[in-house]
Amino acid sequence: MLALCLLLPAAPTVVPALTGAPSSAPCVPRSGKTLIAIGQDRDSIADYAAAFGTPAVVSAYTALDSLLGLDSPTDYGGGVQHAAALLEAYPSTSLLLAVYAVGDLANVTSGRRDARIDALGDWIARARVPVYLRFGYECDNPSNKYEPAAFVAAFRYVTTRLRARGVPNVAFVWHSWGFEPAGGRPVLDWFPGVEYADWVGLSAFQQLLTRDTTHMENVASIAKAHGLPLMICESTPFGGLQPAPAPRTLPLNTTAHRAVGRTAVRGGASPPPPAPPAPRKAERDTWGSWFSPLLSFVRAHDVRLLAYIDCDWSSQPMWAGQGWGDTRLEAEPRHARLWRNRVLNHVRYTLGPFDRGCEPGTTMGVAPAPPPDKPSHHVPLPAGAAPARVAPAAAAAQHTSGEHGAAAISRQRASRARTVWCSLVGVGVLALGALGFSRRVLLGRGRTRLGEAAADGLLAGEQASAASGAAAGAR
């Protein structure tokens, strides 16, 4: 989703070594469990974490021809990308990493990008957290212009090379855009095969508003047919969060209005899709019109990872004026409450580090930090490569984001401590209540026994008196 633009060079920011090492492959949640990922830029993720706590997975973007946005902050017009800073701020998370390759597939299969592929693999290995890698994301999106055979060859090449390099903590995600594929071709034309893809992914945007999820269903059927876990790689309600009744018609021509890949596609010739049906009373805000269908799709297709884009699109130059709106959950009270109650506090979405909700052989956990004499987490760029220049405002935002991340982690730890304390108090109250109840029962039983004894004595006395009376009468 995030477009990548060429920027002028500047000195890269070296991030300290990241802690931990994966004990096995990235987590595949068990059936009935779903990881939550949040994107799609550093500062938006920090704002979300400050409001809701650290997400299980964070999203980041880079390009194969430059690897910008990994070790140094880079602003492409859609928010600052800085993957290493995210992992430093949220060391318990996993990373959903998208790799842009538009116009670069021939360089991949010819070997001209081998140095970049190797550097990417080394960065992932040294990141020491589980990484879900989306190479050539939204591969069937018309604006990306990936020819199916060329894309399949490039995807297989990258997967094969990184596996041969021994990168242990990466899972390869094949990502369809979930709308009609380019040229009306079958989406399977872009599928590299189960031997090369560990996950099947799709995007969820306007389809849910129109209730036309045909192409999403097609992608889900590929995951099911091949026994692969399904991921919603990108999702957001087009138009922003609407607490008031949503309009009945939306600019949903996915060719003319969907800004994808690297450029905004305008003026498409295809006719707009039919207007969505009038919303029922329960659907008159974005939760009813978009989130409810999203969560229903997650349940129906056992989606194992759900990535939500939580940002103010209208404030970012790349997206301003395109109608994406503000989708920040923390900025709209009703949606924030529903997100907490129906997602974050729901048993389906509650997974954490070392959680047993992962399939055998996969994990969300990280091991203890390496010794301090290990080299810093910095992947040098190949000779001649130009790092990105970041605007002063973006550099200032980096410092603010780091403070947000530290504050979020402190708040999360304090919240966990309060939860443990409250749990202990609750257990104590329950124990005292049970003791009091048992005492009342025992006392009640004692009183009952005493009453029965008194009654027996009274009856015996009455019987003795009657016997004495009868004897006296006989005399």
N, C-alpha and C positions, 0 to 999 in steps of 0.2 A: 504494500500500500504506500509506503513512504518513498517518495521520489528522491533520487540521488543526483545532485548537481555538481559540476566541477568547481572547485574553489581554489583560491590562490594558496601557495605553500606557506607553512609556518612551522616552528619547532614543535614536535610532538610532545605530549604530556606523558611522562613515564609514571605508571601506576605501580605502587609497591606490590610485592608478591602476594598473590591470592592464596587464601588458606584452604587446606583440605585436599583430599583426593578421593575420587569416586571409588566405592568398593566394587561396583559392577556397572552395567549399562544403565542409561537413564530410565527412570521409573515408567513402567506401563501399569497404570492402576488396574486393579482387579475389576471384573464386571460389576457394575453398579457404583463405581467410584469415578470421580472426575476431578482432575487438577484444574486450578484456575490460574491463568496467565494474564498479566496486565501489560499494556503497551500504550503508545508506541514510541515515546521519547523519554529521556532521562528525567526531566522536570515534572512531566505529567505523572510518571510512576511515583516520584517522591511525594507529590500531593496526594495521590491515592493511598500510599503507605502511611502517611501521616493521619489520614482519616480512618482507615480500615485495618491497618497493620500490614506487615510484609506479605506480599503474595507468594504463592508456592513457586511461580515461574514468572520471569520478567522477559519482555521482548526487546530485541535490538536488531539493527539493520546495518549491513555493510555491502560493499561491491567487490567482486572478485578481482577486478583490474586494479584496485587500489588498497583494499582492506582498511579504508578510512572508517573511523568510528569504533574501532576496537580498542586500541591503546590511547588514542588521543580524541578529545571531544571534537565533534564535527557537526555543524548545523547546516542541514540541506534545505532549510526553509520550512521544515515541518517539525522543528524541535531538535534539541541537541541529542546526538547519538554518541554514546560513550559506554560501551559494553563493560570494559574493565572497571569503570567507576561504579556501575550498577552492582557488579559482583562483590566489590569491596564494601559497598554500603549495605548490601543484603546478602551476607555470606551463606545463609541457609537456603537460598533459592537455587532453582535451575534456570537455564537460559534457553529461550526460543530465539534462535539466530537465523535471520533471513539473509540470503546472499543474492544480490542483483547480478544478472548476467546477460541482460539485453544487449544484442549486438556482439556478444563475446563467445558464442558457442563454438565457432570454428577455431578460435584460439585455444579453447579447452581441449578439443579432440586432437588438435595438431601438436599438442605438447608445449605450446608457447606460454601457457599459464601454469606450467608445472611448479615453478618456484612459488607462485602465489598460492596454489593449492597446498603445497607442503607447508608454507608459512601459516596458512589458515589452520591446518591440522596441528601444527606445533602449538599455536595459540590455544586451541581447544584443549589439547592435552595438558598444557600448563595452567589452564583456567581451573582445573581440579574440581569442577562441578559438572553435573549432567547437562549436556547440550543437545537440543533438538535442532537439527540443521535443515533449513528449508532452502535448498539450492534451486534457483530459477523459479521462485514462488509465483503462483497464479500462472502456471505454464500455458494454459489454454486461453488466456485473456487476449482478445484480438489486438490490444494496443501494444502488447509485448512482442508480437510477431515472431514467436518461437515456432519454427517449422517442426512438426512432430518428430520426424526421424532424427533431425539434428539435436533436438532437445533430449530425446531418449539416449542417444549416444553420449552426449555431454554428461547427463545425470549418472549414467553407468560409469563413465570415466572417473568422475569425482569420487563416487562411492568406492570404486575399486582401488583408487590410489590411496585414499585415506585409510581404508581397511588394511591395505598392504603396509602402510606406514605404522600400523599398530596403535592408532588413536582409540583408547578404550572407552571413553566417556561420551560418545556421540551416537545419536540415532538419526537416520536419514528419513526426512519427511517429504513425500511427494504431495504437492499442493496444487489443486485445481481451484479456479476462482468461483465455481458453484453457479455460474450463469451459463447461457448457451455458449459452447466452445467456438473458437475462431473458425469461420468458414462453415459452421454447422456440422463439423466433423464429429465422430464419436469421441468422447472424452478418453476412451481407452487408447486412442492413437498416441496419446502423450504418456501413457503409463509405462515406466521402465521395467516392470516385472517385479514379482515378489522377492526375487533374489537380491534386488538392489534397494528396495524401499522397505523401511521398517514400520512406517506409518503412512496412512492416507489422510490428507487434509483438504479442507475447503474453506471458503470465505462465506460469511453470512451478513448480508446488508439489506438491500431493499426487498429481497425475495420474501422475507418474513412479513413485511408490511403488506404485500400483495397476496400472501398465502400461496404464491406460486413457487413451490420448492421442488419442482420436477428435477432440475439439474442437481440440486443438493442431494436428492434421493438417489440419483444415478451414481454420484460419487460414493455415497454411503454403501450402495450395493457392491461396489468394487471392493471396499474394505471387507465387507462380510464374505464375499465370494473367495477372497484370498486369505481370510483369517488374520487380517491386519487390524490393529487398533485405529479408531477414527478420531481425528482431531479437527476442531474448528479453529483454524490458524489465525483468523482475523474476524472480528465482528463488531458492529456498532450500529445503532439505529440512525439511519440517514435522516437528517433534519434536526437532530438533537433530541434532548429529553423534553417532553411536552407534558407538563402536569395538567394542562387544560385539554379539552376535547381536541383530538388530532383532526386535521383536515381530511376530507374523503378522497381527495386526489393529490398525488405527489408527482414531481418530475422524475419518473422512474424509467425513462428510456435509457437502458443501461449502456447504450453506445454513445448517446449524446451527453449524458449527465454523470456518468460514473468516471471519476478521476482515478486512474489506476496506473500501475507500472511506474513510469517516470514522467508522464506528461498528462495534462488534462485533455481528454478527448472531447471535442466539441463538434456540433453540427452533424451528427450522424444521420443517415438517410432512413434508417429503419423506423417504422411507426412506433409510437409509444405503446406500452402494454395497456390492457384495460385497467380502469380505475379499480382500486381495492373495494371490497364490499363495505357498506356503511357499518361503522363499528357498533357492536352491542354496548349496552350501558356499562358493562364491566370492562370494556376495552377503550374507554374514552381518554386514556392517557397512554404514554409510550410503554408503560409496563404491560398494559393489556394488549396493545396492538403489536408490540415487538418482543418484549422480554418473555412473556408467557409462551408464545410460539417457539421462541428460542429454547427455553427450558424443556418444552414438550418434545422438541426434536432431539435434544440431548438424551432424554429418557427413552424415546422410541428407538434410537439407534445406538444407545449405549456409548455415547461420545466419552472418550477417556481424558481429553484435555480441551478446555474451552478458553480461548484467548479473547479478551475484551479490550477494545481501544477506548481508554478513558482520558479524553483530552478535549480542550476547547479548540476545535478545528478552525473556527472563524477567526481566532486570534493569530493563526499561523499563516505567514505569507503564501505558502504553497497552496493552501486550501481556502483562503479568504474569498468570499463571494461565490463559492461553488455550492452552497446549500447544505454542507455537512452539519453545521450547527455546533452546539456545545453538548458533549456526551459525558461530561464529568459527573459521576454518580455522587461525589461528595458535595457538589454544588446544588443539588436538588433534594430537599429534605425527604419528600415522600419516596423517591426512588432509592435514596440512601438507606432508609428504613427497610424497604422491601428487599433490597440487596442483602442487607445483614440477615434479615429473618429467613428469607427463602433460598438464599444461596450460601452465604458464609456460615450460617448456623445449621444448615441442613446436613444430615449425615452423609449424603452423597459427596459433598465437596470438602469434607473435613479430612485432609491428609496432611501430614507433616514430615519432617526429617525422620528417616528410618521407620516410616510408617509401614505397618504390615499390610496395608492396602495395595502395595505394589506386587506385581506378578513375580514369581521366583526368578532370581537372577537379575532383577532390576531394582533400583533404589533411588531415593531422593537424597540420601544422606551423604555427608562429606566426612572424611577421616580427619584426625588431628592435623594441625599445621605442620609443614615441613620444618626442619631445623633452620635457624636464622641465617646460616651461611649459604642457603640456596640463592641462586640468582634472582633478580627482580623479575616481575611479570611484565616483560616487555619484549614484543616480537619485532626485531628490526625489519624494516622494509627492504626489499631487494634493491640493489644498486640502481641509482637513477630515479627511484620512485620519489614523488613529491608528496609530503604530508599535507594535511589540510590546514588552512588558516581559519581560525575561529574569530568571529566578531567579538569586540570587548564585552558586549552585553551577554554573549553566550558564555564567555569565560567567567564573568561575574555570577551567572546563573549556576555554573558548576559548583562554586563555593556554597551558594545557597542550597543547592540540591544535596550536597554532602551533609550540611547541617540538618536538613529535613530527614535524610536517611538515618543519621545518628539519633535524632529525636524520636523517630518512629520506632527504632529498635528499643530505645529506653522505655518508651511508653508500652511497647509490647511486653517487655520483661516485667514492668510494674504490674501490668494487667494480669500476667500469668501468676505473679506472686499473690495478688489480691484473690485470684480465683482459687489458688491452693488454700489460702487462709480461710476464705469463705467456706470451702469444702470441708475443712477440718472443723470449723465451728458448726456447720450443718450436721456433720456426723455426731458431734458431741451432743447437740440438741436432740437428735433422734435417739441416741443412746439413753439420755436422761428421760425422754418421753417414754421409751420402752420400759425403763426401770420403774417409773411411776405407775405405768399401766399394770405391770406385773405385781407391784405392791398392792394396788387397789384390788386386783383379782384375788390375791392371796388373802387380804383382809376380808374381802367379801366372802370367800370360801370359809374363813375362820368364823365369821359371824354366822354364816349359814349352819356350820356344824354346832356352834353354841346354841343356836335357836332350836335345832333339832334335839339336842340333849335336854334342854329345858322342857320342851314339849313332851319328851318321853317321860321325864320325871313327874310332870303334872299328870299325865295319863296314868302312871303307876299309882300315884297318890289317890286319884279318883277311884281306880279299881280297888285299892285296899279299903277305902272308906265304904264303898258299896258292899264289899265282902263282910265287913264288920257289922253293917246295918242288917244284912241278911241273917247273920248269925244271931244277933240280938232278937230279931223278930221270931226266930225259931224257938228261942228260949221262952 
